[in-house]
Amino acid sequence: MGELEVHALRGVDFSLYAGEMVVLLGASGSGKSTLLNILGGLDTPTDGCVHYRGGSLTQASEAELTNYRRRHVGFVFQFYNLIPSLTAEENLTLVTEIADDPLPARDALELVGLGLRCDHFPAELSGGEQQRVAIARAVAKRPQILLCDEPTGALDVHTGARVLDVIRRVNRELGTCTAIITHNVSVAEIADRVLTLSDGRIQSEQHNARELRR
């Protein structure tokens, strides 16, 4: 904004590992959404480096970032972003048709417990069911990384818990490295690791019991 510079992140340094579940915990303005966008190749940092499996995302072209997002990353947002005129299965088919080795759309919906809702339109589904369709859409292309931005933020406590169970199941059964950003401390209970952010920095790192697959 004019001459004003806002540092969303400062000196953040960490790694993600195959198959782990990480929660990025912090209040609004802590920098967690910016960090998630950088991990997903939606934003590039003004300083520092981001590496993915030996390659540099920081130096990547727009075409390379598009390919990274298409082939390797699944996104789940707070709002479901489903196409209203398409059924649940058709919303997934949009992704599976451009993926190299996708899960069949119906299999992905079965994974999130919606095998009987394939032919339903978003308006015929509850908020929690729509979010589960969004999760199925994200994992249908078998991404190496699943990035979830406040996936339970628009849901009540009971429905949110069910959505988290679905994310945990995807992480366990597909081995997808999963990062969830949230301000909700209770979400941290499902994580292998919890990174707490404040003022653009990682203030603490907590490891839970499950061994990480590095």
C-alpha positions in Angstrom: 0.0 0.0 0.0 2.0 2.9 -1.3 5.3 3.1 0.7 3.9 0.7 3.4 5.4 -2.8 3.5 3.7 -5.5 5.4 5.9 -8.6 6.2 3.4 -11.5 6.3 6.2 -14.0 7.0 9.6 -13.6 8.6 12.4 -16.2 8.6 10.1 -19.2 8.4 12.1 -22.4 7.9 10.7 -25.9 8.0 10.1 -29.1 6.0 7.1 -31.2 5.1 7.5 -35.0 4.9 5.7 -37.7 2.9 2.6 -39.1 4.7 2.6 -36.7 7.6 -0.3 -34.6 8.9 0.8 -31.0 9.9 -1.4 -28.3 11.5 -0.4 -24.7 11.0 -2.0 -23.0 14.0 -2.4 -19.3 14.5 -4.7 -16.3 14.9 -5.9 -14.2 12.0 -3.0 -12.2 10.6 -0.3 -14.6 11.8 0.8 -15.4 8.3 -0.6 -18.9 8.0 -2.7 -18.3 4.8 0.3 -16.7 3.1 2.4 -19.6 4.0 -0.1 -22.1 2.6 -0.4 -20.1 -0.6 3.4 -20.2 -1.0 3.5 -24.0 -0.3 0.8 -24.5 -3.0 2.5 -22.4 -5.6 -0.2 -19.7 -5.6 2.2 -17.1 -4.3 6.0 -16.7 -4.4 8.0 -15.2 -1.6 9.8 -11.9 -2.1 12.8 -13.4 -0.3 14.0 -16.9 0.6 13.6 -20.3 -1.2 11.0 -22.9 -1.5 12.0 -26.4 -2.7 9.9 -29.4 -3.7 11.7 -32.7 -4.2 14.9 -31.1 -5.2 13.4 -28.5 -7.5 13.0 -24.8 -6.8 9.5 -23.3 -6.8 11.0 -19.9 -6.2 12.7 -19.9 -9.6 9.9 -21.7 -11.4 8.1 -20.1 -14.3 4.3 -19.6 -14.3 3.9 -22.6 -16.6 6.0 -24.7 -14.2 4.0 -23.5 -11.2 0.8 -24.4 -13.0 2.1 -27.8 -13.7 3.1 -28.2 -10.0 -0.3 -27.2 -8.8 -2.0 -29.5 -11.4 0.1 -32.6 -10.8 1.2 -32.5 -7.2 -1.1 -30.3 -5.0 -4.7 -30.7 -3.9 -6.5 -27.7 -2.3 -9.4 -27.6 0.2 -10.7 -24.2 1.1 -13.1 -22.9 3.7 -15.8 -22.4 1.1 -16.5 -25.4 -1.1 -16.2 -23.8 -4.6 -18.4 -26.5 -6.2 -20.0 -25.8 -9.6 -23.8 -25.7 -8.8 -25.0 -27.0 -12.1 -22.9 -30.2 -11.9 -23.5 -33.2 -9.7 -20.9 -34.4 -7.1 -19.5 -36.9 -9.5 -19.3 -34.3 -12.3 -17.5 -31.8 -10.1 -14.8 -34.5 -9.5 -14.7 -35.5 -13.2 -13.5 -32.0 -14.0 -10.3 -32.9 -12.1 -9.9 -36.5 -13.0 -10.0 -35.7 -16.8 -6.8 -33.7 -16.5 -4.9 -35.8 -14.0 -2.3 -38.4 -15.0 -3.4 -41.2 -12.7 -6.6 -40.2 -11.0 -8.8 -42.1 -8.6 -12.2 -42.8 -10.3 -14.6 -40.1 -9.2 -16.9 -42.6 -7.6 -14.0 -44.2 -5.7 -13.0 -40.8 -4.4 -16.6 -40.1 -3.2 -16.7 -43.5 -1.5 -13.4 -42.6 0.3 -15.2 -39.6 1.9 -18.4 -41.5 2.6 -20.5 -40.1 -0.2 -20.8 -43.0 -2.6 -24.6 -42.8 -2.5 -24.6 -39.1 -3.3 -22.8 -39.2 -6.6 -25.7 -37.9 -8.6 -26.7 -35.1 -6.1 -26.2 -31.4 -7.0 -24.5 -29.2 -4.4 -27.8 -27.6 -3.4 -29.1 -31.0 -2.5 -26.1 -31.6 0.0 -25.5 -30.2 3.5 -22.5 -28.0 4.2 -20.5 -30.9 5.6 -21.3 -33.0 2.6 -20.3 -30.3 0.2 -17.0 -29.9 2.0 -16.5 -33.7 1.7 -17.1 -33.5 -2.0 -14.5 -30.7 -2.1 -12.0 -33.0 -0.3 -12.8 -35.8 -2.7 -12.2 -33.5 -5.6 -8.8 -32.5 -4.2 -7.6 -36.0 -3.6 -9.1 -37.5 -6.8 -5.9 -36.6 -8.7 -3.8 -38.4 -6.1 -1.8 -35.3 -5.0 1.5 -35.7 -3.1 0.4 -32.7 -1.0 -3.0 -31.8 0.3 -3.4 -28.2 1.6 -6.4 -27.3 3.7 -7.3 -23.7 4.5 -9.7 -23.6 7.5 -11.6 -26.6 6.2 -14.0 -26.6 9.1 -14.4 -22.8 9.4 -17.9 -22.7 7.9 -19.2 -25.7 9.7 -20.7 -26.5 13.1 -18.6 -28.5 15.7 -20.2 -31.9 14.9 -19.9 -31.5 11.1 -16.4 -30.1 11.4 -15.3 -33.1 13.4 -16.6 -35.4 10.7 -14.8 -33.5 8.0 -11.6 -33.8 10.0 -12.1 -37.5 10.2 -12.4 -37.6 6.4 -9.1 -35.7 6.0 -7.4 -38.0 8.5 -8.7 -41.0 6.6 -7.3 -39.6 3.3 -4.0 -39.0 4.9 -3.8 -42.5 6.3 -5.1 -44.5 3.3 -3.5 -42.5 0.5 -0.3 -41.4 2.3 -0.8 -37.8 1.2 1.2 -35.2 3.0 -1.4 -33.0 4.5 -1.1 -29.5 5.9 -4.1 -27.8 7.6 -4.2 -24.2 8.6 -6.6 -23.2 11.4 -7.1 -20.9 14.3 -8.9 -23.8 16.2 -6.7 -25.3 18.8 -8.7 -28.5 18.9 -7.9 -29.4 15.3 -4.2 -29.8 16.4 -5.2 -33.1 18.1 -5.2 -35.0 14.8 -1.7 -33.8 13.7 1.7 -35.5 13.7 3.2 -32.0 14.1 1.8 -28.6 15.1 3.5 -25.4 14.0 2.2 -22.4 15.9 2.6 -19.1 14.0 2.5 -15.6 15.3 3.5 -12.3 13.7 4.8 -14.2 10.6 7.1 -16.5 12.6 7.0 -20.0 13.8 6.8 -19.6 17.5 6.7 -23.3 18.5 6.8 -26.8 17.0 5.1 -29.7 18.7 5.6 -33.4 17.7 3.0 -36.0 18.3 3.6 -39.7 18.6 3.4 -41.1 15.0 6.7 -41.6 13.3 7.2 -39.5 10.2 8.1 -41.0 6.8 11.0 -38.9 5.7 
